Amino acid sequence: MNCDEFVELVTEFLDGALSEEDEHRFVGHLAECSKCELYLDQFRQTIATTGELTPEAISDDARSLLLTAFRDWRRP
């Protein structure tokens, strides 16, 4: 698995919706890639801060802060 595939599967991983094979590949990549480990941690922190990660669950202020924080973000 490469970093692009990892990023595409993060929400499915967190939802427990990956197939056993994809979860194995995901965890394997995570063990070898510190940048994706950081990305997953940031994703978890975002969810913990907002309560859940849906457009309806994020206040306008929180949405603005998140957009500002990730405006210049680049994929690992």
Residue pairs with C-beta under 8 A, 6 or more apart in sequence:
1 25
1 26
1 28
1 29
2 29
3 29
3 33
3 35
3 36
3 75
3 76
4 75
5 25
5 29
6 26
6 29
6 30
6 33
6 36
6 39
7 36
7 39
7 75
7 76
9 18
9 22
9 26
10 39
10 40
10 43
11 53
12 18
12 22
13 23
13 26
13 40
14 43
14 44
14 47
18 26
29 36
30 36
30 37
30 40
33 76
35 76
36 76
38 76
39 76
46 53
46 66
47 53
49 62
50 57
50 58
50 62
50 66
51 57
58 66
